[in-house]
Structures are given as C-alpha cells and as structure tokens.
C-alpha cells in the first residue's frame, strides 16, 4: 500500500511538472495570456506604490503626510520647496548629507537617508523592447503579472520607420504605470545603440543594425518617445525639462565583443582609430545626446585604446558633457569597476584608485558596490575630492527631480494595471513585428499564399511553436503569446511537428516532419537560431544554421509535395545560400528576426497577404567565408590590405553577400521618378577659413584635378553651412497590391578619395502607396552633414568635387550629381 501511494504521488508530481512546462513553453490550444481577474485575491491597489514609508505607500517623496509618518516636517527641508529651482533644491539636498550618507547614494541601489526623509531608490530598470525583469527595481508578480512585449530592436529597426520607433518609446506609459504600482523605477537603461561591426556579435538582436546614422535615428526617436512629456519637448533650461521616464543610451563606447574564442568583454581592449571613433562608434551616441536629449549614458566594460571606458575623461567629461552637452548622469555597466580592477588590472590599481579614476573621469553612478565600499577610504587617502561626489549627486538628483520622484507628476499618477497590457499596446507590438518582417525570396509569387489553393499546411521546424524564443533577451513576462502554431492553426487545416530543436541532433525526429510535408499542399519551415547560439556573452563562431538543422531543412524540402516557405528566426545574418536562397524547391523566404510575443500573428498576416511586407535588412548578410578572412577582434572598418582583411559593413565591403544591407522585397512593384534636384552647392568661406587636404588614392583622376586646388576640403565644424539639398522623389506602385515601401537615400563621395565610404545612408522614409497610385516624398538634407566624410585625421570634412545622391538599392534606383565648390 505504501509503495502504491508513493507511485501515485510520483505520478502526480510528474503530471504537475508536465502541465507546468507545457503552459510555459507551448502556444498551441490557446493564446497564452496573463490578466487580473476579480478572483485573484490580491491586495487592493492602495497597498502598492513607488515610495514606501513605515508600511505605507506614497506617490512621491515630498508628500507632507509621508514626512509626518517619519516624525518630520516637510517644510523643514528646502529640497522639497517647489518655489526653488531644481538646482537650488538639489544643492540643498546634497549639502545636508554627510560624507558617509553621500557615498550611500552613488550606487545603483541608493540607500536613502531617513533622517532627512530621503528614501532609497533603485536606479536599475530595463525597457529595451518592453519592460524587462532585469534590474533591481523591476519585478513581475501579484498586481503586475505581465507587460507588453515588443519585437527585439533589430526587427523594429528593419521597419526603417522613425514614427514607429517613437511610438514604441511612447508606450512607456506602461512603465509609469508599473512605477505607480511599485513594480519598476523611473530610470530605464535602454536602448542599446552599439553599431553592428561584426556579423558574429551575439547582441545583434538588441541593436538597430550596422549603419551609424540609422542607429542614431533609432536612438533619438526611441528616447524621445520614452522621455518626452507632451508640450515639454524643449526647454530654455534642459536641466529643468520634465521627463516621463529616463532613458539611457549604452554601451559607450566601441563595445561589440562579448565572448569570442575566450576573448571576452571583461578583458578586451578595443584598439580603435580616431577616424573610426568619430565616424562609426561615437556618432549614434552623439545623435542620442544632441537629438534625443537623453538623460543618461552608460559606459562599457571594455578598454578603448588601453583605457577602461568608464575611466576615460576624454570620453566622459570632455565628449559627453563639454562637447555634446549631456543633461543627465553617466552610469557604469554593472560591476564595471570590479572588472576594471580585477579583469583589466588597469595600472595595477587598488579598489580606491579605481574609484578615483572613474569619479575624476566623470562617472556619476556605479552599478555595483565599489563606490559604496571604497569611496570613503579613497577620500581618506586623499585621492578623491568630496566635490567629485557632490557633482555626481547633483547630476543624479537633478534627473530624479525632472522625473517627479520628489514632487509627483499628476499627468501620470492615475496610470495603473489597466494601462499595462492594453489592446493598443498589444496591437502596436503586432504592427511593429509586421513592419519589420523582411521578404527575402518569392519565386513565382507564391506569397501571399492562397487559402483556396493551399488548404492543408504542414508546419515544421524548431520554431513552429515558438513562444519564449520570439521575445529574445532583456525580456519581461508578456501579456500573452501568439506562436506561429497558434496563428496558423486559427487559419485552417494544419499538421505540425517540430522535427528537432535548434541544434537538430535528433535525426530520428525528422521522419514525421517529412511525412506530413509529403501530404500537405504547402509546407512552412520555421527555422533559424536562438539565444542558445547568439546572445549576450555568446558571440558566434560562424554564420551558418546549425549543421543538423540545415540537413533537416534539406530533407523536408525534398520530401514536400507542395511549395516550401522558409521562415527564419535570427538576429544576425545567416548564410542560407545553398539550402534556401539558391534552392529552387524553396519558393519563399521570410526573415522574422525575434518578432516579439505577437510574432506568430504577424507572420501569418504576411504569409496570407493581409500585410504586404516592407521591411529592409538593417545589416549585411555575409557569406560564411567572410568570418574566415578576419578575426572578430580586428576593430578597423576599412579593409587592411597588408593583412588581407576585408572591409566591414556595407560602407566598406564591396564583395559578394548573401543579402546586402537594405535588401527587402514586396508583393508589389515600385519605381522612382526624380521630380526636382539641385545641381550644385557653393559654400562661401570665411576669410580665415581653415582648409584641409584630402588623401587621394594613388593615380586617382581627381588627384590631378584637385590636388593643387586652394581648398580641397573644409572642416564641417568650422564652416557656417546652411545649405540644404532639397529634392523630391515620386514613388509609384505599379503592382497589384497596396504596400509600404522604404526609400533609402545614400551619398557617395567624389571618386578617388582614399578611405572614403562606398556610400553612406543620409536619409530614409517609409511610405504607404496604394496599388496603381503614386506618392511624392520630399527630402531636405543638410549638405555639410550629408556630404561629409571623416578623414584619417579624424576631421569631419566636406570635400570639393562631384558627389552623388543615390535613392534606393538595386531596383528601383535613381541618382543625381551634386557639385561642391568653395568661394
């Protein structure tokens, strides 16, 4: 009897485990959703709040009732006096703290000071593509079981749609709601705006791609969406401009090696030419600060030319604050000071010396314990001035003032649980996924798929029933999942079989997938990679789909009775040349990236033609041989001929690719007509204008023409240039489907200039055009910015000579010359 009871107990445990695992990982049979019901039994909302004091919750610090709970009077503290400026209030706050108390506030988990009514504050929350559970300040559970999950950044970037990026940021109302409920902070360390320099990088899914201008535009729009309070987008004093939430652009700078054959970010020294720093690695951050008015920047783990990024005064104080005028605080990536001390072993420093170096460089906040543990002793040793700490606290508490942490922000105080998983946000997440999906192949116009002709579908492959795989990293708990299997099962007759996992070692599992493909009218293979292959701290070794999965795709394709559609899940590019691109049995290929919790719905909408794909690849898909030609640790963007290293990104690589940057097909056809174009730009020079020489290629034809010119180029920074290049492009939809189309504008420098980009993005626009109709798209680009290049000297210069403006990639494409001269 005892044995029987034990067996029943074990069976019951097994049943609970299976049900639990199934409900978490599988999407079939129901849309996974999280919602509060009347029967939750949770405490009332009044028991939750962002500022907890003596068991009570308050919406902001300077609530007189809160001070009374502490046995204090709010009127005794000038930092709560709304009649004073933020600068005056922060000065009073900082001045009232002892050294020990000051040190307790400059780590990400600020301790607070009860004697003056200052509460603790957790600085670390994340909102890369929806609120993440990563960070001390954020958690899911009880009254907030879930939040809207948007596509990963690389997918949203593929839309080339600035208004979409801003809209995703504006969904930060839900972050404010979570803060009101005590489930998140007000400071979100997002977005990641590192440029994708190498296709093997594991964090491509977090970034907007390989073009620094595109990345910068994403940053500025997303940050504006997150931060801006309507009606307060600009202010005479930026340090008083209110913020809905605080955004943080990271990881600054030249960070894009995580862990490649044992070379990791905690020890890597990025040896970067100043030309590449100005042109590629710094530009997105400059745009984030200047155009986005971001309120925080995070410095990275790596060294840059021998100096840890968080200890480099040139990068922090000089560039961010003095040159770009950052209005906010600078935070370290988490445990960067410990990495600097134990990983880089920079200068053989003690912990106190590491604290000194970073504070002197301009770091305000340590995500970690070094500031808290070693700053007092550093002051005692005479290697840190207390004024450095005061300045850091000024930057930190000014941001919290702007966020309403002290005074509240009535505009947002009513936001609560009903504002988190809203229908509008869920629909925005689905739309972002649809806009980012890229059509890579469509032989014989097999897509959109005709339901009447292809009634029975076979769904196979490791991502057929994807849920968690769709939301990538820095994720939260989504409001619901709609897996591919969920979405297509709702459409009609479906048979499915995963066939194998991402690594696809289970050869015996291939057979059933082949069997159902052999009897289906059409087969959709959901394949690709996942965070098992590319992720933070995990760079790739190659650009191939795992070998076993490649065999699986080939076997299923051969066995299929009808057409095969391949849907790729990945962030980085994959060399699918032989198994799919050039395989005539594969009729269509869609890249879905990691499309977020609504990904299955978005894919089905595209496959069945309810949405005409208009996404474009924001990175180059290189052939697998590319990674054999140069190590990931080689930082230069330009080719290194003496080593046989090719160039990087579309700007400096002119070899064959699987798919180029900007590639993407549609169900319809578009063409361009130039309506009006300028022919020249004449820049009037100041009598004392500094002219700079250009470096020309050997035997270049322009060398003779311009080498003896009085002025070969001028520094953009020193030139009063108010020239706009205005032109208009008519985009005609000559096909049968309405559709979105991305118009990408490039500039090409004069021929013969050594080291210049092949071309560079200077503008883009996503437009919707009805079938048979046209849309006129007007562009106005700054001549000095858009036609400039960065010389070896790191000067950003405007070259004399004939530049070319190119509109489009391959087909359709139009172009026109612009002659630049000086007088």
N, C-alpha and C positions, 0 to 999 in steps of 0.2 A: 504493500500500500504506500509506503514511504517513497519507494522507487517510482511508483506511478505518479504520485503527486509532484515529485521532482521533475519528472519528464514533462508533465503538464505545465509546470512553472517555466521550464526552459522553452517550451513551445510558445508560451505566452510572451516571454521576453523576445523571442525571435520574431513573432508577429508584430509586436510594438516597434521593433527596430526596422523591419521592412516597411511598415506603414510610414514611419518617420522619415526614412531615407527616400521613399517614393514621393512623399509630399514635398520634400525639399528639392529633389533633382528632376522629377519628371513633370512635363507640362501637359501630357495627354489626359483626356477625360474631363478636364475643367481648366478654366483660366485661373492660375494661382492668384489669389488676391488677399489683401490684408485690409480689414476695415473694422472700426469700432462699432459694436452693436450695443443696444440698450442693456444687454445682459452681461456685459463684460465684468461687472463688479468692481471696476476701477474707482479710485477715489475721485471726488469732484475736482474740476479744473482749478478751483481756488487753492488746492493743496500743492500745485505746481507753480514754479516761477523762476526767473533768472537770478534773482538776488535773494538768497536765503539767509535769514537772521533769526536766531533764537527760535527755530521751528516754524517761523512764518515766512511767507514769500512776498517779495515786493518787485515791482516792475523796474525800479531804478534806484540808484544809490541814495540820492539826496531827497528821499521821502522823509518828511518830518516824523511820521509815525515810526519809521524804521529806527531813526536816531533815538526816539523815545524808548523803544524796546531795548536799546543799548545803554539807557541811562544817560543819554547825551542830548544836547540841543543843537539842531541843525544850524541855527543862526550863529553858533559859535565858530563855524568853520567857513572861512572865506572861499574854499574850493567849491562850496555849494551855493554861493551867492550868484544868482543869474544876472545880476546887474553889472557884474565884472566881465571882462573879456576872457576868452578861453586861456589866453597867455597869462593873464593875471591869476586866474584860478589855479592853473597848473603850477605856477611859480609858488603860490601859497601852499599848495599840497606838498610839493617836493621839499619846500623849506621847513615843513613841520615834521619831517622824518629824520630819525637818527640814521647813522651810517648802517647799522645792522638792519633797520627797517627798510632802508633803500635797497640794500642788497637782496632782500626778500621779494622784491617786485620785478627784478630784471631777468627772471627765468620764465619759461612758458607757463608754469604753474605758480603764478604770483600768490604770495601767502596772505596778503592783506595786512591791515593794521587796525585792530579792533578799537584801540584807544582813541582813534580819530574817526572811527566809523567807516574806514576803507575796507571793503570786503575782498576776499580772494577773487582771482579771475584766472580762468584757464584760456590761454590765448590760442590753443591749437584746435581748430576745426578745419575740415576739408570740404570742398564743393567743386571738384574737378568736372563732374558731369552729373550733378545732383549731390545732395548731402551724403557724405560718407561716414561710416562708423569709425574711420581712422581719426585719431586725435583724442586728447583727454577730455575735451569739452562736449563731445557729441556721443549720444547713445540712443539706441532704438529699444523700445520696450514700453510696457504699460500704456500710457496715453498716446504715445507716438510709435506704433509698431512698424511704420514704413514711410517712405517718401518717394517722390517721383524720380525715376532713374532715366536719364537721357543717354543717347548714344555716346560712346567714347569719343574723345576730342578729334581723333583722326577722321572719324566718319562725319562729324559735323563740319569739319574743315573742308571735306570733299564737296560740300554744297557750294562753296565759294559765295556764300550769301551773308553779307555783313548784318543785315537786319535779323536773320535767324540767330546769329551768334549773340546779338544784343538781347533778343527775346529770351534765349535760354538763360542768359545772365539775369534778366528781369524776373525770372521765376524765383529769384531769391526772396520773394515774399514768403515762400515756404520756409526759408532759413530763418527769417524773422519770426515766423510763427513758432518754429521749433525752439527758438531762443525764449520766446514768451512763455513757453511751456517747460522751460528749464532743461531742454534736451540738446542745446547747441549754444555755442558762443556767438559773438558778433564779428569775429575775425577769422576769415577763411583763407587758408594758404593755397590758393588756386588763382590763376591757371599755371600749368607747366608750359613755358614758351621756349624751350630749347629747340634749336634747329636740328632737323634730322640730317646729320652729316654723313653717317654711315648706315647702310641698309640693314646691318646686323644688330643695331641697337635694340635692346629689349624693351625700351619705354616709348617706342614709336606710337603706341596706342594712346598715350597721354598727350601727344603734341599735335600742333596744326600742320606739320609737314616740313618740307626741305627748303622752301623759299622764305628768306628772312622778312621780306615785305609782307607776304601773305600771313606769316606767323605774327608779325607786328599788328596787322589789321585785325586779326582774330583777337589778339590780346586787348587792344584798345576797345573794341566793341563789347567783348565779354565783360571786361572790367567796368565799363560804363553801365552795362546792364545790371551788374551786381551792385554797384556802389551808388549810382545816381539817385537822388531824391528828386522827383519831378518838380520842376520850377527852380531847382537849385543846382543846375548843371555847371554853372560858373559862379565865381565869387571874387570880389575885389581882393579879399584875403583868403587864399586857398586853404589856409590852416583853420578857417572857421566854417568851411563849406560842410554842410551836414552829409552824412553817409548813411545809406540804408544798411549795408554791411560793409566790412572792409575786405578788400581783395589783396592778393599778394602774388606778384609775378616771380616765378622761380624757374630754374636754379641758376643763379648768377655767379660765374659765367664760364663758357666753354666747357660745359658739362655734358658729356654724351658717351661715356664709357662706364658701364656698370660692373660687369664681370665677364671678361673675355680671356679664356685660357689662363685663368688665375690672376690676371691683371684687373684689379678692382678699383672702384671709385674712392676707396678709403686710402689708397696709396698712389693713385695715378697723378702724374704731373703732365698737364696739357701744355705742350710746347707750341705756342701759337704766335704766328707773325702778327705784328700790329695791323697790317693790311687786312688780314682775315678777322681780327678782333673787331675793327671798325665796320667792315663790310657785312659780316655774317653773324658773329656771336653776340655783338652788343646791340645791333640795330633793333631787334624785337623789344629789348628792354628799354631802349631809348623811346620807341614809339609807345610802349606801355606807360612810361612815366609822363611823356610830353603830351600824348594824345588821349591816353586813358586816365591820366591823373590818378594813377594807382596810389594807394595809401601804404603799401608795404612792398619790399623786395626781399627775397630770401637768397642768401649766398650759399654756395655749393660746397660739397666735401672736398673736391679736387684742388690741387695746386694749379696755378696758371703761371707758367714760366718760373717755377720754383717757389712761388709764394702762395700759401693757402688763400683761397678766395676770400674767406672771412677775416683775414688779417692783412688785406691789401688796401692801404689808404687810397691808392690811385683808383681802384675800382669802387670803393665805398664812398669815402668823403669827397674825393675830387670829382669823380664822374657822376655818381648818383645825386649828390647833394649840390655841389658847386656848379657843375656843368648842366645837368638836366633839371635841377630844382625839384627833387623829390620832396613831397609834402607828406611825410609819414615816417614809418620806422623801418629799420633793417633787422632782419631776424636770421639766425643761422639755421641751416638744415640740422635736423635733430642729432645731437651728440657730435656736432662738427668740431667743437673744441677738444673733446676727448680724442676724436680722430686726428686732429692736428697734433696733439700731444703724443699719443701712442702709435698712431698709424704713420703719419708723415715724419714724426720725430723731428719736427722743424726746429732747427737751431739747437737741438738738444734741450728744449725749454722745459722748465718746471711748469706745473699747472698754473701757478700765479703769473708766470711770464706769458703763457698762452692767453690768459685773461687780459693782461696788459696790452698785448699786441692787438687783440681784436677790439677792445674798447678804444684804443688810440686810433685804430683804422676807421672807426665809425659804427661798429656793431652796437645795436641797442638792446637786443633781446637774445638770450641764449635758450634755444630749445634743448634743454639738458640741465645738468646740475653744476657745471663748472663755475658759472657766475655766482651761483648761490653758495657754493662750497669754498671758493678760493678768492673772491673779490676782497673781502675784508682783510685777509692776510696779505693780499697784493698791495692794498693801501698802506698797511702797516710796514711793509718792506720799502715803501716809497717809490714803487714802480707804476702806481695808478693814482691819478688825481681824483679826488672825490667829485670834482666838477665834471669829469667824464661821465660819471654815474648820473649826476644831475641832468646832463644833457640827454642821456638815453631815456631817463624817466620823462623828461619834457616831451620827447617825441612820442613815447608810448601813451601817455595820458592825454595828450592833445588828440590823438586818434580816438580814444575812448570817449572824450568829450564830444567829438563830432558825431559819434555813433549814438548819442543819447544814453550812454551807460549811466551817466550821473543824473541827467535831468529827465530821462524818458523821451520818447518820440511819439506823441499821441496818434500821429498818422498811422502807425503800425501796431499800436498796443491792442487793437481788437483782433488781430490775426491769431488764429488758434488752430485746432486739429482739423477743422473743415477746410482750411486753406493749404493743406499739405498735399494730399492725394486728390487734387481737383481734376475734374474732367478736362478742363482746358490744359492743364499741365501734362496730363497723360496724352492728350491729342497732340500737343506740341512735341512730345518725345517721339511719337509715331511719325509726325511730319518731318522731324529732323532726320530720322532714320531713312525715310523715303527720299529726302533731298540728297542724302549722302551716298546712296547706293549707286555704284558705277557699272554700267553695261560695257563689258569688255569685248564681247563677241555676240553676233546674232546672225548666223548663217541662214539664208533663205527666209529671213524674217520670221523665225519660228516663234519669237516673242513679239507681241503678247500672245500667250497661249490661249487657243480657242477651246473653251469648255465643251462645246458641242462635238468637236473632233477628238479631243483627248479627254475622254470621260473617266478613265481609270488611271490613277497615278501611282507610281512606285516612289516612295520617299526613302532614301537610304543614305548612309554615311554617318560619321560620328557626331555631327552637329544637327542631325534630324530633329532631335528632341531637346535642343539646347535651351537652357534657362540661364544658369549662373555664367556659362561661357559667354553669353551675349553682353554681359554688363561689365566685363573687364575688371580692372583693379580700381583702387580708391572708390569702391562702390559702397552703397548703403543697402538696406533692405528695400527692394522695390515695392511699389503699391500692388503690382501684380506682374506676372509673366505671361506673355503670349509667345510660345515657342513656335518654330516652323510647323511642327506637327499639329499643334493646336489650330493654327491658322488654316492650313491646307485641309485638315480633317473637316473643318466647317464648310469647305467649298464643295465637297462631294466624296466620291469613292476613292479611298486611299488605302494602300497597303504599305506598311513600313517595316524597316529593320535597320538598326544602327550599323550592322555589319562588323563594326570594330570600333575601338577607341581611337583617339588622335594618333597614337603611335602605331596602331593597327598590327599588333603582333599576333592577334588571334586569327590565324589563317582559316581555321575550321569555321569561323563565323561568317566568312564571305559567301558561303553557298546559298543560304536563304536569301540574302540580298540579290544575288544573281537570279535566283528562281523567280522572285517577284518582279524584277526588272524584265525578265523574259516574257511575262504575260501582261505587262502594263502597256497602255497606249503611249505613255511618256514616262521618263524617269528623271527625277530631280535628285542629284547627289549633293548633300550638304557636307562639305569637306573643309580642309584647311588646318590651321594650327590653333593654339590656345595659350593660356598663361603657363602651361607646362613647358612651352617652347620659347616664348618671348614674354619677358616681364621685368619688373624692377629687380635688380641684382642678377639678371639672367639674360645675357646677350646671346645671339645665335651664332652657331659655327658656320652655317651655310644658308643658302636661300631656297632650299628645296622643301617640298612637302615631305614629311617622314616617309621613308622608303616603303614600309608596309602599306601605308595609305595610298601611295602612288600606284602600287600593284593592285590594290583594291579598286581604285577608280578605273584603271585599265580593264580589269576583269569584268566589272559591272557594265562598263561601256560596251565591251564586246558582246555581252550577253543580252543587252537591251533590245527589245523588239522595236520600240519607237525611238523618237529623238531623245537626246540626253541634254539636260540643263545642269550645269555645274555652278553651285553657289559657294563662294569662297569666304570663309571666316579667317581674318588675319588683320594685323595692323601693318606690319612690314610687307614688302613685296615678295612674291613667290615666283620662282622660275617654273612656270607651268607650260613652257613652250611645247614640249613633245607630248605630254599627257592630255593637253586640253586645247591650247591655242592653235596648234597645227594639226590636231586630230580631227579629221572630218566627221568622225562619229559623235563628237561633242558639238552640238548645234549652237549652244549659247553659254556664255559665262557671265555671271554677276558677281561683283565684289561687294560684300555686305559689311566688311570690317567686323567690329563687335558692336552690333546695332542697338544695344540697349534692351530694356525689358519689353518693349513693344516691337522688337525686331522681327518676329515671325509674321506679324500683321503687315509690316512694311514690305517684307519680301513678297508676300502673297499679292499685295496691291500692285507691285511692279510686275510680277510674273503674269498676272491676268489683265494688265493694261489699265487698271483703274488709276494708275500713276505712271506717267511716262518718265523714265529715268533721265536725270540731267546732271548727275554728279560727275566730277572730274578727279582724277588721281592727284592728290597733293604731294606725292612723292614719285620718284622714278622707280620702276620695277626693273632691276638689273638682272642680267643673265647670271647663272650660278658661277660662271668662270670669273666674274668680277672680283669676288672675295678672295680668289687665289692670287690676285695681282698686287694686293697691298694689305698691310696689317691694319686692323681697326684703330690702332694707337697712333697712326700717322695723321696728324691734325691738318696739314695744308689742304685747302680746297682745290688749288690749281695742280695740274699734273707735275710730277717730279721726273723729268725725262731721264736724268742720270741714274735713277733707281728703277725706272720702268713703271712707276706708279701712275695710273690714270687719274684724271680729274674726278671731282666729286660733285654730285647733284647735276641737274640739267644745265646749270650755268657754266660748268667747266668740263663736262663729259660729252664727247661727241661720237662715242661708239654705239654699237647696236644694243638695244634694250629689249626686254620682253614687252613692256609698255612704257611709253615716255610720260614724264610729268605733264599733267593737264589733259591726259587722254580720257575719253569717255564718249560712248555712242548714245544714240537716241532712237526711238521708234519712228521718228520723222526725220526730215532733212532740212537743213538751214543753209542759207548763203548770205554773204555780206555785200553791201554796196557802200562805198565811201561817199558821203554827201558833201562834206566840206573839210578841207585840210589846209593847214598853213604850209608854207614852203621854206621859211627861214626864221631864225631867231638871231637878232643882233643885240648883243649885251654891251651896254655903254659902260666903259671902265672909268673908275675914279683916276684922277691924275697920278695918284700914288699907289695905284692898284698893283698888288703883287702877282706877277705872272709866274707860272710854274712849268718846268719842262715835262714833256711826256716821254715815256720809254717806248720805243718802237721796235717791232720785230726786225731782225736782220733782213736787209734788202726789200723792206716794205715800200710800196709805191708812195705812200703818204710821207715816208721819211724825207724824201727829197722835197715834196711839196710844202711840208710844214716845219721841217727841222730848223729851217732858217727864219721861220716866222717870228715876229717880235713877241708874240704871245701864243704859245701852244695850248695853254690851258690856264684856268683861273681857279683859285680856291673858292668853293661854294660858300664857306663860312665867311669869307671876306668880301663877298660880292653882293651888292644891292640888286638882287634879281627879282623882278616882279613880273616876269614873262610867263604867261600861261599858254600852253599848246591846246587850243580848242578844236575839236573835230567831232564829227557825227557819223555814226555807222547805222545803216538800215539793216536790220536783221529780218530776213524773210523766211517764213516757214513754208517750204514748198512741198511738204509731205501731207499725209492724211490724218495725222494725229496732232492735237494740241500738245504743247510741251514747253518745258523750261529749257533755257539754253544759257550757258555760261560764256560770256565774251571776255577773253583774257587779252590784255594789251601788254606787249613787251617793247622794250627799247633795245636797239643794237648799236654799239659804239662805232665810231669810224674804223674802217678796216686798217689793219697794220699796227694798232696799238697793242703793245705787248702786255700779256697778263689780264687783258680785259675779258669780262664775261662774254660768252657766246651770245647770250641775250639775258634779259632780266625783267621780271614782272614789275610793271609800274602802275597797273590799274586792272580792275576786273568788275564785272557786273553780271548778275543773274537776272534774266528777263523771261517772262512768260509770253508766248506768242501763239495765237490761235492758228489752226491749220488754214493755210491759204492766205494768211494775213502777214503784216509786217509791223515791226516796232522800231522806232528810231531811238538810238541810245547815244546820248551826248556825254562826251568826256572832256574834262578840263584838267590837265596835268601840269604841275609845276615844272618848267623847263629845266631849271638848275638842279632840282632834286631828281627828276626822272631821267635826265640825260647824263647825270654824273656817274663817274666811276671812282674807285678808290685806287690810287697809285701805290707803288711799292713803299713810298714814303709815309703811307697812311693818310695823306691828304685826300679829302674828297674833292675831286676836281671836275670841272666842266670842260671837256676837250673841244678845241676848234675842229671843224670839219663836218663831213656829212654823216649824220646819224640816221637811223631808220626806225620808224614806228611800225611794229608788226601787230596786226589784230588777228588773233586766232592761232590754232595749232593745226598743221596739215590742212585738212579741209573742214570748213572753209577758212581761207586766209586772204587778207588784203594787207597792203603795206604802203607807206609813203615816206619819202626822204624829208629830213629837216636839216638844213644847213645852219651851223652855228658859227658866228663870226663875232669879232670884238672890234669896238672902235672907241 
